[in-house]
Amino acid sequence: MDAFTDKRSESVFSLGEIALIELIKRWLGDISPCTPFGIGDDCAVLEPSNKPQLVTTDPVIFGTHVDANVSGRAAGKKLLNRNLSDIAAMGGCPRAAVLSLALPAETSITWLRDFYRGIASTARQHGVKIVGGDITDAHACFFGAFLTLHGEAASERVVTRQGARAGDLIYVTGRLGGSRIRHHYSFTPRLAEGAWLAAQPAVRAMIDLSDGLAKDILSITPVGVKPALFGERIPISNNARRWAKGTGLSPLHHALSDGEDFELLFVVDYRADQSALQRNWKKNFQKLPLTCIGHFSSPPHLPAGTIRLEKFHGYEHLR
């Protein structure tokens, strides 16, 4: 369904800002607390916490992140879920969000209602409150939703992208590639898994796979070493195999380059008991595969058969 309509009676033009805000409160329901802890004041008031605080922000732009093939509800779920995935990558727990919209007068009320209902259902599932935001006019046929999510550490520490060392092992959750076949808006953020990993002392670094493994692995690679990844170990999704039939590229190419997998890529101390880690993982997350795809190696001694990552690329903005 298109986000825009040429019928004024079905667009936000027929409402105006004040009436639209009241509708938004209704659409959000119980995940939007009363002022000053929610929508309606100059700022929202957040409860204090003695844990490390996390803040992330990600948008959804109609025509870039979603299109008319993606329902308003799915678009709203994607917006919150991509922010939740960032919190998961730090081993955190989400708490509250603010959401700003840039939308034109021809935005469909029905599409926007479904968009907020998608956000509301996802927020309710993960205990997130929508506590504020803003609305501004945009030029014709531009819809942008910009969400900032606040969270806190789920355990005694947060896991960053730094900390890997030569010899450490590289793991990934789930299966990769082919996200354009529905996955990019229907994925599950790995919040429970990220919190569990953050509690494991052997986990040195972590990131969520949003731009593709070939690109994102570079963000956790320490200076002076290189990732040695083995193609036969990369967990390739069925969607990547399906997509490859139409593109002429290999399923491995799609697993490395497609992006928007929103799985967790993390690094484990090479001295840790890897078998125990994997056994404990299976006890807690039986349905989600965990795969060791390689290790960090000191050049020029890269093992034979490793992937030449310079031949692949992920998604890079402004390129």
WOQUI-V843762 format. One record per residue. N is the residue number from 1. RES is the residue in three letters. SS is DSSP state (H for helix, E for strand, C for the rest). PHI is phi in whole degrees, 0 to 359 (* if undefined). Layout:
((N RES SS PHI) (N RES SS PHI))
This chain:
((1 MET C *) (2 ASP C 288) (3 ALA C 283) (4 PHE E 238) (5 THR C 220) (6 ASP C 266) (7 LYS C 263) (8 ARG H 300) (9 SER H 293) (10 GLU H 255) (11 SER E 250) (12 VAL H 292) (13 PHE H 303) (14 SER H 286) (15 LEU C 257) (16 GLY C 86) (17 GLU H 296) (18 ILE H 296) (19 ALA H 294) (20 LEU H 296) (21 ILE H 298) (22 GLU H 296) (23 LEU H 294) (24 ILE H 301) (25 LYS H 301) (26 ARG H 293) (27 TRP H 296) (28 LEU H 285) (29 GLY H 64) (30 ASP H 286) (31 ILE H 272) (32 SER C 246) (33 PRO C 290) (34 CYS C 287) (35 THR C 301) (36 PRO C 270) (37 PHE C 266) (38 GLY C 206) (39 ILE C 297) (40 GLY C 132) (41 ASP C 240) (42 ASP C 293) (43 CYS C 221) (44 ALA C 271) (45 VAL C 257) (46 LEU C 258) (47 GLU C 294) (48 PRO C 292) (49 SER C 213) (50 ASN C 263) (51 LYS C 262) (52 PRO C 303) (53 GLN E 267) (54 LEU E 238) (55 VAL E 222) (56 THR E 218) (57 THR E 214) (58 ASP E 209) (59 PRO E 256) (60 VAL E 232) (61 ILE E 249) (62 PHE E 292) (63 GLY C 99) (64 THR C 245) (65 HIS C 265) (66 VAL E 218) (67 ASP C 216) (68 ALA C 292) (69 ASN C 278) (70 VAL C 250) (71 SER C 294) (72 GLY H 301) (73 ARG H 297) (74 ALA H 294) (75 ALA H 296) (76 GLY H 294) (77 LYS H 296) (78 LYS H 297) (79 LEU H 303) (80 LEU H 289) (81 ASN H 296) (82 ARG H 290) (83 ASN H 286) (84 LEU H 299) (85 SER H 296) (86 ASP H 295) (87 ILE H 297) (88 ALA H 300) (89 ALA H 293) (90 MET C 260) (91 GLY C 72) (92 GLY E 251) (93 CYS E 236) (94 PRO E 286) (95 ARG E 232) (96 ALA E 212) (97 ALA E 221) (98 VAL E 241) (99 LEU E 227) (100 SER E 248) (101 LEU E 243) (102 ALA E 242) (103 LEU E 215) (104 PRO C 273) (105 ALA C 297) (106 GLU C 274) (107 THR E 299) (108 SER E 288) (109 ILE H 298) (110 THR H 297) (111 TRP H 297) (112 LEU H 292) (113 ARG H 301) (114 ASP H 295) (115 PHE H 301) (116 TYR H 291) (117 ARG H 292) (118 GLY H 295) (119 ILE H 298) (120 ALA H 298) (121 SER H 294) (122 THR H 289) (123 ALA H 298) (124 ARG H 296) (125 GLN H 297) (126 HIS H 249) (127 GLY C 70) (128 VAL C 260) (129 LYS E 254) (130 ILE E 267) (131 VAL E 249) (132 GLY E 170) (133 GLY E 155) (134 ASP E 200) (135 ILE E 230) (136 THR E 219) (137 ASP E 291) (138 ALA C 228) (139 HIS C 289) (140 ALA C 307) (141 CYS C 64) (142 PHE C 247) (143 PHE E 234) (144 GLY E 229) (145 ALA E 241) (146 PHE E 238) (147 LEU E 250) (148 THR E 245) (149 LEU E 248) (150 HIS E 256) (151 GLY E 211) (152 GLU E 212) (153 ALA E 300) (154 ALA C 277) (155 SER C 225) (156 GLU C 285) (157 ARG C 218) (158 VAL C 253) (159 VAL C 256) (160 THR C 256) (161 ARG C 278) (162 GLN C 265) (163 GLY C 132) (164 ALA C 291) (165 ARG C 223) (166 ALA C 303) (167 GLY C 96) (168 ASP C 297) (169 LEU E 267) (170 ILE E 250) (171 TYR E 239) (172 VAL E 219) (173 THR E 268) (174 GLY C 67) (175 ARG C 231) (176 LEU E 242) (177 GLY C 95) (178 GLY C 71) (179 SER C 295) (180 ARG C 294) (181 ILE C 273) (182 ARG C 76) (183 HIS H 302) (184 HIS H 297) (185 TYR H 240) (186 SER H 233) (187 PHE C 283) (188 THR C 250) (189 PRO C 296) (190 ARG C 272) (191 LEU H 292) (192 ALA H 297) (193 GLU H 293) (194 GLY H 296) (195 ALA H 295) (196 TRP H 295) (197 LEU H 296) (198 ALA H 296) (199 ALA C 276) (200 GLN C 266) (201 PRO C 302) (202 ALA C 285) (203 VAL E 280) (204 ARG E 265) (205 ALA E 206) (206 MET E 202) (207 ILE E 207) (208 ASP E 265) (209 LEU C 271) (210 SER C 254) (211 ASP C 253) (212 GLY C 109) (213 LEU H 303) (214 ALA H 299) (215 LYS H 269) (216 ASP H 293) (217 ILE H 300) (218 LEU H 293) (219 SER H 287) (220 ILE H 245) (221 THR C 274) (222 PRO C 289) (223 VAL C 297) (224 GLY C 92) (225 VAL C 230) (226 LYS E 227) (227 PRO E 284) (228 ALA E 257) (229 LEU E 253) (230 PHE E 249) (231 GLY H 303) (232 GLU H 289) (233 ARG H 266) (234 ILE C 294) (235 PRO C 282) (236 ILE E 264) (237 SER C 282) (238 ASN H 297) (239 ASN H 296) (240 ALA H 296) (241 ARG H 293) (242 ARG H 294) (243 TRP H 296) (244 ALA H 297) (245 LYS H 296) (246 GLY H 266) (247 THR H 264) (248 GLY C 82) (249 LEU C 269) (250 SER C 283) (251 PRO H 304) (252 LEU H 297) (253 HIS H 302) (254 HIS H 293) (255 ALA H 295) (256 LEU H 273) (257 SER H 241) (258 ASP C 297) (259 GLY C 81) (260 GLU C 55) (261 ASP C 283) (262 PHE C 57) (263 GLU C 266) (264 LEU E 259) (265 LEU E 249) (266 PHE E 217) (267 VAL E 240) (268 VAL E 241) (269 ASP C 310) (270 TYR C 296) (271 ARG C 274) (272 ALA C 285) (273 ASP C 283) (274 GLN H 293) (275 SER H 297) (276 ALA H 294) (277 LEU H 300) (278 GLN H 290) (279 ARG H 297) (280 ASN H 294) (281 TRP H 300) (282 LYS H 297) (283 LYS H 294) (284 ASN H 267) (285 PHE C 224) (286 GLN C 298) (287 LYS C 269) (288 LEU C 250) (289 PRO C 297) (290 LEU E 232) (291 THR E 229) (292 CYS E 274) (293 ILE E 255) (294 GLY E 160) (295 HIS E 205) (296 PHE E 269) (297 SER E 234) (298 SER C 274) (299 PRO C 293) (300 PRO C 270) (301 HIS C 269) (302 LEU C 281) (303 PRO C 298) (304 ALA C 296) (305 GLY C 87) (306 THR E 280) (307 ILE C 288) (308 ARG C 275) (309 LEU H 296) (310 GLU H 294) (311 LYS H 276) (312 PHE C 238) (313 HIS C 207) (314 GLY C 257) (315 TYR C 273) (316 GLU C 233) (317 HIS C 298) (318 LEU C 67) (319 ARG C 239))
